[in-house]
Amino acid sequence: MRPKIPLPLLLVLVVIASLAIGAVAGRIWLAPETSIKTYVNSQTILTALRDQGFLVTQTYVFDQPVTINKTTGNPFKDFFVGQTVEARGTMEANLGLDLAKLSEEDITVTETAITVRIPSPSLFNTNLVGPIEVKNTQGIIKKFLQPDDGYNLALQELTKAATDAATQPDIVQQAERASITETTRLVQLLTSGSGKSVNVEIKK
Protein backbone atom coordinates (compact mmCIF):
# COMPACT_ATOMS: atom_id res chain seq x y z
CA MET A 1 0.00 0.00 0.00
CA ARG A 2 1.48 3.38 -1.09
CA PRO A 3 2.06 5.87 1.69
CA LYS A 4 -0.25 8.87 1.48
CA ILE A 5 1.25 12.36 1.06
CA PRO A 6 0.03 14.60 3.84
CA LEU A 7 -2.39 17.28 2.60
CA PRO A 8 -0.29 20.26 3.84
CA LEU A 9 2.78 18.93 2.02
CA LEU A 10 0.71 18.34 -1.11
CA LEU A 11 -0.49 21.93 -1.04
CA VAL A 12 3.09 23.19 -0.65
CA LEU A 13 4.22 21.12 -3.63
CA VAL A 14 1.35 22.45 -5.76
CA VAL A 15 2.24 26.06 -4.85
CA ILE A 16 5.93 25.50 -5.65
CA ALA A 17 5.05 23.89 -8.98
CA SER A 18 2.71 26.80 -9.84
CA LEU A 19 5.40 29.35 -9.00
CA ALA A 20 7.96 27.50 -11.12
CA ILE A 21 5.63 27.31 -14.11
CA GLY A 22 4.75 31.01 -13.69
CA ALA A 23 8.42 32.00 -13.54
CA VAL A 24 9.25 30.07 -16.70
CA ALA A 25 6.21 31.44 -18.53
CA GLY A 26 7.05 34.96 -17.36
CA ARG A 27 10.61 34.72 -18.71
CA ILE A 28 9.23 33.59 -22.06
CA TRP A 29 6.44 36.16 -22.32
CA LEU A 30 8.29 39.13 -20.84
CA ALA A 31 11.67 38.55 -22.44
CA PRO A 32 12.63 41.39 -24.82
CA GLU A 33 11.94 40.68 -28.45
CA THR A 34 14.99 39.78 -30.46
CA SER A 35 15.85 42.58 -32.86
CA ILE A 36 14.70 41.99 -36.40
CA LYS A 37 17.28 43.16 -38.87
CA THR A 38 16.01 45.01 -41.92
CA TYR A 39 17.77 44.20 -45.17
CA VAL A 40 18.01 47.03 -47.68
CA ASN A 41 19.68 47.58 -51.02
CA SER A 42 20.36 50.59 -53.21
CA GLN A 43 17.30 49.97 -55.41
CA THR A 44 14.81 50.06 -52.53
CA ILE A 45 16.35 53.27 -51.20
CA LEU A 46 16.41 54.82 -54.67
CA THR A 47 12.75 54.03 -55.32
CA ALA A 48 11.66 55.46 -51.97
CA LEU A 49 13.66 58.66 -52.45
CA ARG A 50 12.45 59.17 -56.02
CA ASP A 51 8.87 58.90 -54.81
CA GLN A 52 9.48 62.07 -52.76
CA GLY A 53 9.80 64.13 -55.96
CA PHE A 54 11.09 67.63 -55.29
CA LEU A 55 12.01 67.91 -51.62
CA VAL A 56 11.92 71.50 -50.33
CA THR A 57 14.61 71.77 -47.66
CA GLN A 58 14.93 75.52 -47.16
CA THR A 59 12.54 78.48 -47.39
CA TYR A 60 13.64 82.11 -47.43
CA VAL A 61 11.49 85.22 -47.14
CA PHE A 62 12.64 88.50 -48.68
CA ASP A 63 11.16 91.94 -48.23
CA GLN A 64 12.91 94.57 -50.27
CA PRO A 65 11.92 97.53 -52.44
CA VAL A 66 12.54 97.67 -56.18
CA THR A 67 12.51 100.49 -58.68
CA ILE A 68 11.84 100.11 -62.41
CA ASN A 69 12.77 103.04 -64.63
CA LYS A 70 11.36 102.94 -68.14
CA THR A 71 12.81 106.24 -69.23
CA THR A 72 14.62 107.58 -72.29
CA GLY A 73 17.11 109.71 -70.42
CA ASN A 74 15.59 112.78 -71.99
CA PRO A 75 13.56 114.71 -69.37
CA PHE A 76 11.36 116.31 -72.03
CA LYS A 77 10.42 112.93 -73.61
CA ASP A 78 10.03 111.27 -70.23
CA PHE A 79 7.52 113.92 -69.24
CA PHE A 80 5.27 112.54 -71.97
CA VAL A 81 6.13 108.83 -72.34
CA GLY A 82 8.34 107.85 -69.37
CA GLN A 83 7.38 105.57 -66.52
CA THR A 84 8.85 104.90 -63.08
CA VAL A 85 7.52 102.14 -60.84
CA GLU A 86 8.50 101.87 -57.18
CA ALA A 87 7.30 98.71 -55.46
CA ARG A 88 7.65 96.73 -52.28
CA GLY A 89 6.44 93.22 -51.51
CA THR A 90 7.28 90.09 -49.53
CA MET A 91 8.59 87.21 -51.60
CA GLU A 92 9.14 83.59 -50.57
CA ALA A 93 11.81 81.48 -52.24
CA ASN A 94 11.94 77.67 -51.84
CA LEU A 95 15.11 75.68 -52.45
CA GLY A 96 15.58 71.94 -52.35
CA LEU A 97 16.38 68.72 -54.15
CA ASP A 98 14.81 67.03 -57.13
CA LEU A 99 15.10 63.48 -55.78
CA ALA A 100 13.39 62.11 -58.89
CA LYS A 101 16.67 62.70 -60.74
CA LEU A 102 18.72 60.41 -58.49
CA SER A 103 20.26 57.35 -60.15
CA GLU A 104 21.33 54.00 -58.72
CA GLU A 105 24.97 55.11 -59.03
CA ASP A 106 24.23 57.81 -56.43
CA ILE A 107 23.59 55.23 -53.71
CA THR A 108 26.15 52.83 -52.26
CA VAL A 109 25.25 50.17 -49.70
CA THR A 110 27.89 48.16 -47.84
CA GLU A 111 27.64 45.80 -44.87
CA THR A 112 28.00 48.70 -42.43
CA ALA A 113 27.05 51.92 -44.21
CA ILE A 114 24.76 53.62 -46.72
CA THR A 115 26.12 56.54 -48.76
CA VAL A 116 23.83 58.81 -50.77
CA ARG A 117 25.21 61.45 -53.14
CA ILE A 118 22.76 64.27 -53.80
CA PRO A 119 22.99 67.23 -56.21
CA SER A 120 23.46 70.77 -54.97
CA PRO A 121 20.05 72.27 -54.10
CA SER A 122 18.26 74.37 -56.69
CA LEU A 123 15.49 76.95 -56.67
CA PHE A 124 12.05 75.32 -56.77
CA ASN A 125 9.82 78.39 -56.94
CA THR A 126 9.38 82.00 -55.87
CA ASN A 127 6.00 83.18 -54.59
CA LEU A 128 4.49 86.49 -53.60
CA VAL A 129 3.37 86.56 -49.98
CA GLY A 130 0.74 89.21 -49.39
CA PRO A 131 0.07 92.41 -51.37
CA ILE A 132 2.43 94.59 -53.40
CA GLU A 133 2.74 98.29 -52.66
CA VAL A 134 3.10 100.09 -56.00
CA LYS A 135 3.84 103.72 -56.73
CA ASN A 136 3.46 104.28 -60.46
CA THR A 137 4.52 107.48 -62.23
CA GLN A 138 3.73 107.78 -65.95
CA GLY A 139 4.22 110.42 -68.59
CA ILE A 140 1.16 112.34 -69.73
CA ILE A 141 0.81 110.64 -73.12
CA LYS A 142 1.58 107.15 -71.82
CA LYS A 143 -0.97 107.53 -69.04
CA PHE A 144 -3.77 108.07 -71.56
CA LEU A 145 -2.63 106.08 -74.61
CA GLN A 146 -0.82 103.17 -72.92
CA PRO A 147 -2.08 103.05 -69.34
CA ASP A 148 -0.15 100.64 -67.11
CA ASP A 149 -0.71 100.32 -63.36
CA GLY A 150 2.80 98.92 -62.93
CA TYR A 151 1.67 95.82 -61.02
CA ASN A 152 3.00 93.22 -63.49
CA LEU A 153 6.29 95.08 -63.86
CA ALA A 154 6.61 95.21 -60.08
CA LEU A 155 5.88 91.50 -59.66
CA GLN A 156 8.44 90.55 -62.33
CA GLU A 157 11.12 92.70 -60.72
CA LEU A 158 10.37 91.47 -57.20
CA THR A 159 10.53 87.87 -58.41
CA LYS A 160 13.87 88.50 -60.11
CA ALA A 161 15.27 90.20 -57.02
CA ALA A 162 14.19 87.31 -54.77
CA THR A 163 15.61 84.74 -57.20
CA ASP A 164 18.95 86.56 -57.31
CA ALA A 165 19.07 86.78 -53.52
CA ALA A 166 18.14 83.11 -53.02
CA THR A 167 20.90 81.89 -55.32
CA GLN A 168 23.74 83.76 -53.61
CA PRO A 169 26.61 81.45 -52.50
CA ASP A 170 25.99 81.84 -48.75
CA ILE A 171 22.30 81.06 -49.14
CA VAL A 172 23.07 78.02 -51.30
CA GLN A 173 25.55 76.74 -48.68
CA GLN A 174 22.87 76.96 -45.99
CA ALA A 175 20.47 75.09 -48.28
CA GLU A 176 23.12 72.40 -48.86
CA ARG A 177 23.45 71.80 -45.11
CA ALA A 178 19.68 71.63 -44.75
CA SER A 179 19.45 69.21 -47.71
CA ILE A 180 22.05 66.89 -46.17
CA THR A 181 20.21 66.92 -42.82
CA GLU A 182 16.79 66.23 -44.35
CA THR A 183 18.02 63.51 -46.73
CA THR A 184 19.87 61.81 -43.85
CA ARG A 185 16.66 61.82 -41.81
CA LEU A 186 14.69 60.30 -44.69
CA VAL A 187 17.21 57.53 -45.34
CA GLN A 188 17.44 56.70 -41.64
CA LEU A 189 13.66 56.32 -41.53
CA LEU A 190 13.70 54.13 -44.64
CA THR A 191 16.48 51.89 -43.31
CA SER A 192 15.56 51.82 -39.64
CA GLY A 193 16.56 48.48 -38.17
CA SER A 194 19.26 47.76 -40.77
CA GLY A 195 22.06 48.60 -38.36
CA LYS A 196 23.84 50.63 -41.04
CA SER A 197 25.16 54.16 -40.65
CA VAL A 198 23.95 56.81 -43.14
CA ASN A 199 26.23 59.27 -44.89
CA VAL A 200 24.89 61.93 -47.28
CA GLU A 201 27.19 64.10 -49.38
CA ILE A 202 26.81 66.73 -52.10
CA LYS A 203 27.91 65.71 -55.57
CA LYS A 204 30.55 68.06 -56.93
Sine and cosine of phi, psi and omega as CSV:
sin_phi,cos_phi,sin_psi,cos_psi,sin_omega,cos_omega
0.00,0.00,0.80,-0.60,-0.04,-1.00
-0.94,0.34,0.66,-0.75,0.05,-1.00
-0.94,0.35,0.62,-0.78,0.00,-1.00
-0.99,0.12,0.63,-0.77,0.05,-1.00
-0.99,0.11,0.80,-0.59,0.01,-1.00
-0.83,0.56,0.59,-0.80,-0.05,-1.00
-0.85,0.53,-0.70,0.72,0.01,-1.00
-0.87,0.50,-0.66,0.75,-0.01,-1.00
-0.92,0.40,-0.62,0.79,0.02,-1.00
-0.88,0.47,-0.67,0.74,0.02,-1.00
-0.90,0.44,-0.64,0.77,0.02,-1.00
-0.89,0.46,-0.69,0.72,0.00,-1.00
-0.89,0.45,-0.65,0.76,0.01,-1.00
-0.89,0.45,-0.66,0.75,0.00,-1.00
-0.91,0.42,-0.70,0.72,0.00,-1.00
-0.89,0.46,-0.69,0.73,0.01,-1.00
-0.89,0.46,-0.65,0.76,0.00,-1.00
-0.90,0.43,-0.66,0.75,0.02,-1.00
-0.90,0.43,-0.64,0.77,0.00,-1.00
-0.90,0.43,-0.71,0.71,0.02,-1.00
-0.89,0.46,-0.67,0.74,0.00,-1.00
-0.89,0.46,-0.64,0.77,-0.01,-1.00
-0.91,0.42,-0.68,0.73,0.00,-1.00
-0.91,0.42,-0.71,0.71,0.00,-1.00
-0.89,0.46,-0.64,0.77,0.00,-1.00
-0.90,0.44,-0.65,0.76,0.03,-1.00
-0.89,0.46,-0.59,0.81,-0.02,-1.00
-0.96,0.28,-0.73,0.69,-0.09,-1.00
-0.96,0.27,-0.61,0.79,-0.10,-0.99
-1.00,-0.07,-0.07,1.00,0.01,-1.00
-0.90,0.44,0.64,-0.77,0.00,-1.00
-0.88,0.48,0.60,-0.80,-0.01,-1.00
-0.91,0.41,0.64,-0.77,0.07,-1.00
-0.94,0.35,0.67,-0.75,-0.05,-1.00
-0.91,0.42,0.69,-0.72,0.03,-1.00
-0.99,-0.15,0.87,-0.49,-0.06,-1.00
-0.99,0.11,0.75,-0.66,0.02,-1.00
-1.00,-0.03,0.77,-0.64,0.00,-1.00
-0.98,-0.19,0.80,-0.60,-0.03,-1.00
-0.78,-0.63,0.39,-0.92,0.13,-0.99
-0.69,-0.73,0.11,-0.99,-0.10,-1.00
-0.89,0.46,-0.54,0.84,-0.05,-1.00
-0.93,0.36,-0.65,0.76,0.01,-1.00
-0.92,0.39,-0.63,0.78,0.03,-1.00
-0.92,0.40,-0.70,0.72,-0.02,-1.00
-0.87,0.50,-0.73,0.68,-0.02,-1.00
-0.88,0.48,-0.69,0.72,-0.02,-1.00
-0.91,0.41,-0.64,0.77,0.01,-1.00
-0.94,0.34,-0.66,0.75,0.02,-1.00
-0.87,0.50,-0.57,0.82,-0.01,-1.00
-0.90,0.44,-0.32,0.95,0.02,-1.00
-0.96,0.29,-0.36,0.93,-0.04,-1.00
0.93,0.37,-0.71,-0.71,0.03,-1.00
-1.00,0.06,0.86,-0.51,-0.05,-1.00
-0.98,-0.20,0.95,-0.32,0.05,-1.00
-0.97,0.25,0.85,-0.53,-0.06,-1.00
-0.91,-0.41,-0.24,0.97,-0.02,-1.00
-0.49,-0.87,0.71,-0.70,0.04,-1.00
-0.83,-0.56,0.75,-0.66,0.01,-1.00
-0.86,-0.51,0.58,-0.82,0.03,-1.00
-0.88,-0.48,0.79,-0.61,-0.03,-1.00
-0.87,-0.50,0.64,-0.77,0.06,-1.00
-0.69,-0.73,0.99,-0.16,-0.06,-1.00
-0.55,-0.84,0.55,-0.83,0.00,-1.00
-0.98,0.18,0.44,-0.90,0.09,-1.00
-0.72,-0.70,0.45,-0.89,0.05,-1.00
-0.76,-0.65,0.76,-0.65,0.02,-1.00
-0.90,-0.44,0.88,-0.48,0.03,-1.00
-0.95,-0.30,0.92,-0.38,0.11,-0.99
-0.95,-0.31,0.96,0.27,-0.08,-1.00
-0.84,-0.54,0.27,-0.96,-0.01,-1.00
-0.99,-0.13,-0.23,0.97,-0.09,-1.00
1.00,-0.02,-0.18,0.98,0.03,-1.00
-0.97,-0.22,0.93,-0.37,-0.05,-1.00
-0.83,0.56,-0.59,0.80,-0.02,-1.00
-0.91,0.42,-0.74,0.67,0.02,-1.00
-0.91,0.42,-0.65,0.76,-0.04,-1.00
-0.90,0.43,-0.48,0.88,0.04,-1.00
-0.87,0.49,-0.48,0.87,-0.03,-1.00
-0.99,-0.16,-0.67,0.74,-0.14,-0.99
-0.84,-0.55,0.01,1.00,-0.03,-1.00
-0.97,0.26,0.24,-0.97,0.04,-1.00
-0.45,-0.89,0.71,-0.70,0.09,-1.00
-0.77,-0.64,0.80,-0.60,-0.01,-1.00
-0.88,-0.48,0.84,-0.54,0.11,-0.99
-0.93,-0.37,0.78,-0.62,-0.09,-1.00
-0.63,-0.78,0.41,-0.91,0.08,-1.00
-0.57,-0.82,0.69,-0.72,0.01,-1.00
-0.30,-0.96,0.34,-0.94,0.01,-1.00
-0.99,-0.12,0.83,-0.56,-0.03,-1.00
-0.90,-0.44,0.60,-0.80,0.04,-1.00
-0.91,-0.41,0.78,-0.62,0.02,-1.00
-0.89,-0.46,0.76,-0.65,-0.01,-1.00
-0.92,-0.38,0.80,-0.60,0.05,-1.00
-0.89,-0.45,0.44,-0.90,0.01,-1.00
0.03,-1.00,-0.40,-0.92,-0.11,-0.99
-0.86,-0.51,0.68,-0.74,0.14,-0.99
-1.00,-0.04,1.00,0.03,-0.07,-1.00
-0.93,0.38,-0.28,0.96,0.03,-1.00
-0.92,0.40,-0.31,0.95,-0.03,-1.00
-1.00,-0.02,-0.01,1.00,0.03,-1.00
-0.91,0.40,0.54,-0.84,0.06,-1.00
-0.88,-0.48,0.22,-0.98,-0.03,-1.00
-0.89,0.45,-0.46,0.89,0.01,-1.00
-0.93,0.36,-0.29,0.96,-0.02,-1.00
-0.99,0.14,-0.10,1.00,-0.06,-1.00
-0.81,-0.59,0.80,-0.60,0.03,-1.00
-0.85,-0.53,0.77,-0.64,0.01,-1.00
-0.85,-0.53,0.84,-0.55,0.08,-1.00
-0.90,-0.43,-0.09,-1.00,-0.01,-1.00
-0.91,0.42,-0.45,0.89,-0.10,-0.99
-0.88,-0.48,-0.25,0.97,-0.13,-0.99
-0.57,-0.82,0.39,-0.92,0.10,-1.00
-0.84,-0.55,0.82,-0.58,0.03,-1.00
-0.89,-0.46,0.78,-0.62,0.02,-1.00
-0.85,-0.52,0.81,-0.59,0.02,-1.00
-0.97,-0.26,0.88,-0.48,-0.07,-1.00
-0.92,-0.38,0.44,-0.90,0.04,-1.00
-0.96,0.28,0.29,-0.96,0.10,-0.99
-0.89,0.45,0.63,-0.78,-0.04,-1.00
-0.88,0.48,0.47,-0.88,0.00,-1.00
-0.78,-0.63,0.22,-0.98,0.00,-1.00
-0.97,0.24,0.81,-0.59,0.02,-1.00
-1.00,0.04,-0.80,0.60,0.04,-1.00
-0.31,-0.95,0.22,-0.97,0.07,-1.00
-0.74,-0.67,0.82,-0.57,-0.09,-1.00
-0.83,-0.56,0.54,-0.84,0.12,-0.99
-0.98,0.18,0.73,-0.68,0.03,-1.00
-0.91,-0.42,0.96,-0.28,-0.01,-1.00
1.00,0.01,-0.18,-0.98,-0.08,-1.00
-0.99,0.15,0.22,-0.98,0.10,-0.99
-0.93,-0.36,0.75,-0.66,0.11,-0.99
-1.00,0.00,0.85,-0.53,-0.08,-1.00
-0.82,-0.57,0.78,-0.62,0.17,-0.99
-0.91,-0.42,0.90,-0.43,-0.15,-0.99
-0.89,-0.47,0.87,-0.50,0.02,-1.00
-0.90,-0.43,0.85,-0.52,-0.04,-1.00
-0.83,-0.56,0.49,-0.87,0.11,-0.99
-0.91,0.41,0.33,-0.94,-0.09,-1.00
-0.86,0.51,-0.74,0.68,-0.04,-1.00
-0.93,0.36,-0.69,0.72,-0.02,-1.00
-0.88,0.47,-0.60,0.80,-0.03,-1.00
-0.87,0.49,-0.56,0.83,-0.05,-1.00
-0.99,-0.11,-0.59,0.81,-0.06,-1.00
-1.00,-0.03,-0.54,0.84,0.00,-1.00
-0.72,-0.69,0.91,0.42,-0.06,-1.00
-0.89,0.45,0.68,-0.73,-0.01,-1.00
-0.55,-0.84,0.87,-0.49,-0.04,-1.00
-0.97,0.25,-0.16,0.99,0.07,-1.00
0.99,0.10,-0.06,1.00,-0.07,-1.00
-0.90,0.44,-0.76,0.65,-0.04,-1.00
-0.89,0.45,-0.64,0.77,0.06,-1.00
-0.88,0.47,-0.67,0.74,-0.01,-1.00
-0.90,0.44,-0.70,0.72,-0.01,-1.00
-0.89,0.45,-0.68,0.74,0.03,-1.00
-0.87,0.49,-0.69,0.72,-0.05,-1.00
-0.95,0.32,-0.61,0.79,0.05,-1.00
-0.91,0.42,-0.64,0.77,0.04,-1.00
-0.89,0.45,-0.69,0.72,0.02,-1.00
-0.89,0.45,-0.68,0.73,-0.01,-1.00
-0.90,0.44,-0.66,0.75,0.02,-1.00
-0.92,0.38,-0.62,0.78,0.03,-1.00
-0.90,0.44,-0.70,0.71,0.03,-1.00
-0.88,0.47,-0.67,0.74,-0.01,-1.00
-0.93,0.38,-0.63,0.78,-0.06,-1.00
-0.96,0.28,-0.28,0.96,-0.03,-1.00
-0.96,-0.28,0.27,0.96,0.10,-0.99
-0.94,0.34,0.52,-0.86,-0.09,-1.00
-0.80,0.60,-0.67,0.74,-0.04,-1.00
-0.93,0.38,-0.58,0.82,0.04,-1.00
-0.93,0.36,-0.67,0.75,0.02,-1.00
-0.89,0.46,-0.63,0.78,0.02,-1.00
-0.89,0.45,-0.65,0.76,0.07,-1.00
-0.89,0.45,-0.65,0.76,0.02,-1.00
-0.91,0.41,-0.56,0.83,0.05,-1.00
-0.89,0.46,-0.71,0.70,0.01,-1.00
-0.88,0.47,-0.66,0.75,0.02,-1.00
-0.91,0.41,-0.60,0.80,-0.01,-1.00
-0.92,0.39,-0.64,0.77,0.04,-1.00
-0.90,0.44,-0.71,0.71,-0.01,-1.00
-0.88,0.47,-0.73,0.69,-0.06,-1.00
-0.94,0.34,-0.64,0.77,0.02,-1.00
-0.92,0.39,-0.64,0.77,0.05,-1.00
-0.86,0.51,-0.70,0.71,0.01,-1.00
-0.87,0.48,-0.68,0.74,0.00,-1.00
-0.89,0.45,-0.74,0.67,-0.04,-1.00
-0.91,0.41,-0.61,0.79,0.04,-1.00
-0.89,0.45,-0.61,0.79,0.06,-1.00
-0.92,0.40,-0.65,0.76,-0.03,-1.00
-0.92,0.38,-0.53,0.85,-0.11,-0.99
-0.93,-0.37,0.33,0.94,0.00,-1.00
-0.84,0.55,0.76,-0.64,-0.01,-1.00
1.00,-0.09,-0.08,1.00,-0.01,-1.00
-0.99,0.15,-0.34,0.94,-0.02,-1.00
0.98,0.21,0.18,0.98,-0.04,-1.00
-0.98,-0.19,0.58,-0.81,0.11,-0.99
-0.98,0.19,0.39,-0.92,-0.04,-1.00
-0.87,-0.50,0.78,-0.62,0.03,-1.00
-0.80,-0.60,0.82,-0.58,0.02,-1.00
-0.88,-0.48,0.74,-0.68,-0.02,-1.00
-0.68,-0.73,0.43,-0.90,0.02,-1.00
-0.99,0.10,0.74,-0.67,0.07,-1.00
-0.96,0.29,0.73,-0.68,0.01,-1.00
-0.98,-0.22,0.00,0.00,0.00,0.00
